[in-house]
């Protein structure tokens, strides 16, 4: 069985993965050049979440493939995409943890300032 990939969702998914892996330009509209640390970390969190959601949506396109009859290159692309999604999920979890720590530190700092005044 030969799959026609040109212009198909699988091809778009693979192209997106490759762009992410080779360091395509980041979405700088989400990253502040200035602002509070909490604002910057929150923007990083939402950017990481957006990338993860996009990758998960693209992963759904693989659900249309019959893997029992798929060629090895299609399976390899799916494996590559799966590993990339897992990496993005780990990055999101790390960014979320950083945001929570920053939020807690910010709240504690605000409480300390109020108590000392």
Backbone as a chain_set.jsonl record, in Angstrom:
{"seq": "XXXXXXXXXXXXXXXXXXXXXXXXXXXXXXXXXXXXXXXXXXXXXXXXXXXXXXXXXXXXXXXXXXXXXXXXXXXXXXXXXXXXXXXXXXXXXXXXXXXXXXXXXXXXXXXXXXXXX", "coords": {"N": [[0.843, -1.174, 0.0], [0.628, 2.156, -0.884], [1.004, 5.363, 0.38], [-0.304, 8.536, -0.305], [1.215, 11.429, 0.386], [1.511, 14.128, -0.118], [0.372, 17.265, 0.625], [-1.336, 16.273, 2.516], [-2.752, 15.709, 5.825], [-0.865, 14.289, 7.385], [1.595, 14.936, 6.273], [1.675, 17.689, 6.808], [1.777, 17.573, 9.586], [4.25, 16.333, 10.006], [5.912, 18.264, 8.875], [5.503, 20.351, 10.69], [6.593, 19.235, 12.993], [9.269, 19.007, 12.242], [9.896, 21.72, 11.916], [9.73, 22.572, 14.55], [11.73, 21.014, 15.71], [14.083, 21.854, 14.403], [14.36, 24.347, 15.263], [12.594, 26.502, 14.586], [11.592, 29.924, 14.212], [10.587, 31.358, 17.268], [7.392, 32.167, 18.675], [7.346, 35.277, 19.13], [5.514, 37.148, 19.867], [4.245, 36.395, 22.138], [6.105, 36.557, 24.108], [7.345, 38.644, 26.503], [9.354, 41.545, 26.427], [9.801, 43.005, 28.574], [8.425, 43.499, 31.844], [6.745, 42.178, 34.757], [8.25, 39.476, 36.578], [6.458, 37.394, 36.988], [4.531, 37.89, 34.987], [6.063, 37.439, 32.688], [6.772, 34.732, 33.013], [4.218, 33.638, 32.962], [3.458, 34.211, 30.33], [5.316, 32.607, 29.01], [4.345, 30.146, 29.858], [1.769, 30.061, 28.652], [2.553, 30.126, 25.981], [3.994, 27.709, 25.759], [1.898, 25.978, 26.299], [0.219, 26.5, 24.107], [1.8, 25.526, 21.987], [1.94, 22.82, 22.684], [-0.794, 22.088, 22.561], [-1.282, 22.496, 19.823], [0.428, 20.538, 18.75], [-0.773, 18.227, 19.795], [-3.257, 18.336, 18.534], [-2.444, 17.985, 15.908], [-1.47, 15.444, 16.169], [-3.77, 13.957, 16.325], [-4.442, 13.669, 13.696], [-3.023, 11.501, 12.873], [-4.592, 9.444, 13.727], [-6.246, 8.677, 11.74], [-4.928, 6.933, 10.178], [-4.383, 3.618, 9.117], [-2.568, 1.667, 10.922], [-1.878, -0.976, 10.749], [-1.497, -1.486, 8.115], [0.237, 0.389, 7.278], [3.159, 1.892, 5.837], [6.658, 1.545, 6.668], [7.997, 4.051, 6.831], [5.938, 5.82, 7.429], [5.171, 4.894, 9.924], [7.519, 5.464, 11.292], [7.504, 8.254, 11.17], [5.276, 8.735, 12.746], [6.216, 7.768, 15.217], [8.3, 9.585, 15.675], [6.821, 11.966, 15.854], [5.298, 11.348, 18.121], [7.298, 11.182, 20.109], [8.14, 13.813, 20.068], [5.828, 15.157, 20.927], [5.664, 14.132, 23.521], [7.983, 15.257, 24.595], [7.294, 17.968, 24.427], [5.163, 17.988, 26.207], [6.486, 17.44, 28.595], [8.037, 19.76, 28.729], [5.994, 21.661, 29.009], [4.96, 20.883, 31.505], [7.159, 21.429, 33.135], [7.367, 24.198, 32.746], [4.918, 24.975, 33.815], [5.303, 24.253, 36.485], [7.365, 26.044, 37.125], [5.96, 28.456, 36.819], [4.067, 28.192, 38.887], [5.773, 28.195, 41.133], [6.858, 30.752, 40.883], [4.55, 32.289, 41.162], [3.817, 31.626, 43.79], [6.064, 32.619, 45.175], [5.784, 35.319, 44.545], [3.342, 35.898, 45.79], [4.02, 35.378, 48.467], [5.976, 37.317, 48.827], [4.44, 39.636, 48.512], [2.737, 39.356, 50.711], [4.58, 39.519, 52.797], [5.507, 42.129, 52.496], [3.151, 43.535, 53.075], [2.754, 42.801, 55.733], [5.017, 43.861, 56.979], [4.569, 46.547, 56.677]], "CA": [[0.0, 0.0, 0.0], [1.374, 3.403, -0.964], [0.245, 6.516, 0.863], [-0.028, 9.817, -0.955], [1.382, 12.345, 1.506], [1.573, 15.527, -0.527], [-0.803, 18.067, 0.971], [-2.183, 15.56, 3.461], [-2.509, 16.091, 7.211], [0.348, 13.665, 7.899], [2.717, 15.741, 5.802], [1.68, 18.939, 7.579], [2.224, 17.253, 10.94], [5.692, 16.097, 9.949], [6.549, 19.557, 8.645], [5.457, 21.091, 11.954], [7.566, 18.619, 13.895], [10.601, 19.393, 11.794], [10.094, 23.134, 12.228], [9.968, 22.67, 15.986], [13.004, 20.376, 16.026], [15.231, 22.599, 13.877], [14.406, 25.661, 15.89], [11.871, 27.538, 13.855], [11.463, 31.124, 15.049], [9.571, 31.292, 18.314], [6.32, 33.156, 18.618], [7.805, 36.348, 20.008], [4.4, 37.985, 20.306], [3.85, 35.943, 23.466], [7.193, 36.766, 25.06], [7.529, 40.064, 26.817], [10.722, 42.018, 26.578], [9.823, 43.594, 29.901], [7.251, 43.159, 32.629], [7.099, 41.485, 35.992], [8.701, 38.094, 36.366], [5.262, 36.562, 36.907], [3.943, 38.083, 33.656], [6.922, 36.778, 31.699], [6.629, 33.286, 33.193], [2.875, 33.281, 32.492], [3.498, 34.211, 28.857], [6.03, 31.385, 28.629], [3.424, 29.037, 30.098], [0.738, 30.018, 27.61], [3.206, 29.771, 24.712], [4.261, 26.267, 25.807], [0.594, 25.323, 26.184], [-0.238, 26.62, 22.716], [2.592, 24.608, 21.163], [1.51, 21.465, 23.026], [-2.138, 21.879, 22.007], [-1.131, 22.36, 18.373], [1.018, 19.224, 18.476], [-1.779, 17.204, 20.088], [-4.245, 18.372, 17.453], [-1.819, 17.359, 14.736], [-1.348, 14.012, 16.442], [-5.062, 13.343, 16.018], [-4.475, 13.358, 12.274], [-2.475, 10.158, 12.709], [-5.612, 8.447, 14.063], [-6.92, 8.269, 10.502], [-4.07, 5.985, 9.472], [-4.462, 2.212, 9.505], [-1.175, 1.325, 11.183], [-1.613, -2.37, 10.385], [-1.124, -1.53, 6.703], [1.082, 1.552, 6.975], [4.558, 1.618, 5.517], [7.596, 1.814, 7.763], [8.305, 5.481, 6.956], [4.795, 6.447, 8.102], [5.291, 4.518, 11.333], [8.65, 6.205, 11.849], [7.05, 9.637, 11.363], [4.391, 8.738, 13.905], [7.076, 7.633, 16.4], [8.982, 10.868, 15.84], [5.824, 12.929, 16.338], [4.944, 10.953, 19.485], [8.401, 11.592, 20.983], [8.125, 15.273, 20.122], [4.702, 15.539, 21.784], [6.055, 13.823, 24.897], [8.951, 16.283, 24.992], [6.543, 19.214, 24.625], [4.383, 17.831, 27.435], [7.437, 17.614, 29.695], [8.372, 21.185, 28.762], [4.837, 22.359, 29.562], [4.901, 20.578, 32.937], [8.246, 22.181, 33.761], [6.993, 25.611, 32.706], [3.826, 25.129, 34.773], [5.925, 24.217, 37.807], [8.068, 27.321, 37.279], [4.936, 29.487, 37.006], [3.515, 28.035, 40.238], [6.784, 28.655, 42.084], [6.939, 32.208, 40.758], [3.312, 32.815, 41.744], [3.921, 31.479, 45.239], [7.071, 33.578, 45.647], [5.196, 36.649, 44.407], [2.327, 36.034, 46.84], [4.718, 35.474, 49.749], [6.624, 38.627, 48.861], [3.382, 40.63, 48.744], [2.276, 39.202, 52.087], [5.654, 40.016, 53.657], [5.498, 43.591, 52.391], [1.97, 44.03, 53.793], [2.957, 42.589, 57.168], [6.047, 44.786, 57.466], [4.05, 47.921, 56.655]], "C": [[0.89, 1.239, 0.0], [0.479, 4.544, -0.513], [0.662, 7.755, 0.098], [0.031, 10.866, 0.143], [1.325, 13.81, 1.124], [0.272, 16.242, -0.205], [-1.725, 17.409, 1.975], [-1.848, 15.981, 4.89], [-1.216, 15.5, 7.781], [1.567, 14.49, 7.504], [2.801, 17.052, 6.578], [2.183, 18.698, 8.999], [3.732, 17.052, 10.978], [6.435, 17.411, 9.734], [6.576, 20.378, 9.928], [6.481, 20.556, 12.941], [8.971, 19.061, 13.524], [10.885, 20.861, 12.086], [10.415, 23.319, 13.702], [11.357, 22.138, 16.322], [14.202, 21.179, 15.535], [15.276, 24.025, 14.396], [13.781, 26.754, 15.064], [11.693, 28.737, 14.772], [10.315, 31.007, 16.044], [8.54, 32.389, 18.115], [6.659, 34.267, 19.608], [6.678, 37.248, 20.479], [3.956, 37.606, 21.71], [4.914, 36.243, 24.516], [7.415, 38.264, 25.277], [9.01, 40.389, 26.896], [10.893, 42.655, 27.953], [8.529, 43.213, 30.592], [7.698, 42.461, 33.899], [7.515, 40.06, 35.661], [7.5, 37.167, 36.206], [4.597, 36.685, 35.538], [4.746, 37.35, 32.586], [6.767, 35.265, 31.786], [5.25, 32.828, 32.714], [2.822, 33.251, 30.962], [4.235, 32.986, 28.329], [5.12, 30.167, 28.773], [2.371, 28.944, 29.002], [1.336, 29.671, 26.251], [3.488, 28.274, 24.662], [2.959, 25.481, 25.678], [0.056, 25.365, 24.769], [0.489, 25.649, 21.798], [2.158, 23.168, 21.42], [0.135, 21.16, 22.443], [-2.076, 21.684, 20.501], [-0.579, 20.985, 18.008], [0.018, 18.101, 18.738], [-2.869, 17.169, 19.018], [-3.697, 17.718, 16.194], [-1.674, 15.856, 14.928], [-2.657, 13.285, 16.145], [-5.166, 12.962, 14.552], [-3.905, 11.969, 11.999], [-3.524, 9.084, 13.008], [-6.37, 7.96, 12.835], [-6.138, 7.203, 9.734], [-4.304, 4.58, 10.014], [-3.025, 1.724, 9.678], [-0.855, -0.128, 10.856], [-1.169, -2.492, 8.937], [-0.193, -0.381, 6.312], [2.513, 1.115, 6.681], [5.452, 2.066, 6.666], [7.894, 3.307, 7.934], [7.173, 6.236, 7.646], [4.848, 6.134, 9.593], [6.424, 5.287, 12.01], [8.272, 7.67, 12.083], [6.146, 9.741, 12.578], [5.217, 8.644, 15.184], [7.791, 8.952, 16.706], [8.023, 11.918, 16.401], [5.473, 12.629, 17.793], [6.03, 11.397, 20.469], [8.429, 13.106, 21.145], [7.006, 15.766, 21.032], [5.048, 15.267, 23.247], [7.046, 14.857, 25.43], [8.254, 17.613, 25.268], [5.719, 19.152, 25.904], [5.279, 17.998, 28.66], [7.83, 19.084, 29.844], [7.225, 21.989, 29.378], [4.751, 22.13, 31.073], [5.977, 21.348, 33.701], [7.913, 23.67, 33.829], [5.869, 25.901, 33.692], [4.369, 25.144, 36.202], [6.649, 25.525, 38.105], [7.075, 28.452, 37.537], [4.353, 29.414, 38.418], [4.496, 28.541, 41.296], [6.895, 30.177, 42.069], [5.716, 32.865, 41.387], [3.371, 32.755, 43.265], [4.914, 32.482, 45.816], [6.523, 34.999, 45.603], [4.162, 36.897, 45.506], [2.98, 36.18, 48.213], [5.396, 36.829, 49.907], [5.601, 39.72, 49.142], [2.891, 40.571, 50.181], [3.313, 39.746, 53.063], [5.687, 41.537, 53.658], [4.323, 44.16, 53.176], [2.146, 43.899, 55.3], [3.954, 43.599, 57.723], [5.574, 46.233, 57.462], [3.098, 48.06, 57.781]], "O": [[1.81, 1.343, 0.812], [-0.659, 4.676, -0.965], [1.851, 7.99, -0.118], [-0.986, 11.165, 0.768], [1.105, 14.657, 1.989], [-0.793, 15.872, -0.699], [-2.799, 17.939, 2.259], [-0.783, 16.546, 5.138], [-0.544, 16.152, 8.581], [2.465, 14.71, 8.316], [3.892, 17.474, 6.963], [2.922, 19.513, 9.551], [4.408, 17.547, 11.88], [7.477, 17.642, 10.348], [7.576, 21.034, 10.219], [7.151, 21.319, 13.637], [9.763, 19.442, 14.385], [12.003, 21.208, 12.466], [11.271, 24.127, 14.061], [12.079, 22.735, 17.122], [15.243, 21.183, 16.192], [16.138, 24.812, 14.005], [14.375, 27.814, 14.866], [11.649, 28.579, 15.992], [9.208, 30.603, 15.688], [8.799, 33.403, 17.466], [6.298, 34.196, 20.783], [6.868, 38.037, 21.405], [3.348, 38.421, 22.403], [4.626, 36.182, 25.712], [7.641, 39.024, 24.336], [9.811, 39.589, 27.38], [12.015, 42.82, 28.431], [7.63, 42.655, 29.962], [8.883, 42.187, 34.09], [7.176, 39.518, 34.609], [7.524, 36.257, 35.378], [4.145, 35.683, 34.983], [4.181, 36.722, 31.691], [6.645, 34.589, 30.764], [5.124, 31.754, 32.126], [2.206, 32.36, 30.377], [3.834, 32.397, 27.325], [5.122, 29.273, 27.927], [2.111, 27.86, 28.481], [0.692, 28.992, 25.451], [3.249, 27.635, 23.638], [2.922, 24.439, 25.024], [-0.499, 24.381, 24.282], [-0.125, 25.022, 20.935], [2.022, 22.383, 20.481], [-0.075, 20.081, 21.888], [-2.744, 20.803, 19.96], [-1.058, 20.345, 17.073], [-0.032, 17.128, 17.985], [-3.345, 16.097, 18.644], [-4.406, 16.988, 15.501], [-1.746, 15.089, 13.968], [-2.643, 12.118, 15.754], [-5.896, 12.036, 14.199], [-4.263, 11.334, 11.007], [-3.367, 7.937, 12.59], [-7.058, 6.941, 12.89], [-6.634, 6.643, 8.757], [-4.41, 4.381, 11.225], [-2.348, 1.407, 8.7], [0.313, -0.481, 10.7], [-0.538, -3.479, 8.56], [0.121, -0.21, 5.134], [3.002, 0.113, 7.203], [5.05, 2.859, 7.517], [8.03, 3.78, 9.062], [7.427, 7.196, 8.374], [4.6, 7.006, 10.426], [6.298, 5.708, 13.16], [8.677, 8.261, 13.084], [6.227, 10.699, 13.347], [4.947, 9.367, 16.143], [7.87, 9.373, 17.86], [8.374, 12.668, 17.312], [5.364, 13.545, 18.607], [5.723, 11.927, 21.536], [8.708, 13.618, 22.229], [7.209, 16.689, 21.821], [4.754, 16.088, 24.116], [6.952, 15.278, 26.583], [8.586, 18.304, 26.231], [5.589, 20.154, 26.608], [4.883, 18.622, 29.645], [7.943, 19.589, 30.961], [7.46, 22.894, 30.177], [4.499, 23.066, 31.832], [5.723, 21.859, 34.792], [8.149, 24.321, 34.847], [5.861, 26.951, 34.335], [3.941, 25.952, 37.027], [6.554, 26.053, 39.213], [7.323, 29.313, 38.381], [4.165, 30.441, 39.071], [4.104, 29.23, 42.238], [7.012, 30.81, 43.119], [5.837, 33.882, 42.069], [3.017, 33.718, 43.946], [4.637, 33.12, 46.831], [6.765, 35.792, 46.512], [4.114, 37.983, 46.084], [2.554, 37.0, 49.025], [5.39, 37.415, 50.989], [5.867, 40.632, 49.925], [2.653, 41.606, 50.804], [2.951, 40.375, 54.058], [5.875, 42.159, 54.703], [4.477, 45.163, 53.873], [1.737, 44.78, 56.057], [3.758, 44.131, 58.815], [6.132, 47.063, 58.18], [2.524, 49.132, 57.975]]}, "num_chains": 1, "name": "protein.A"}
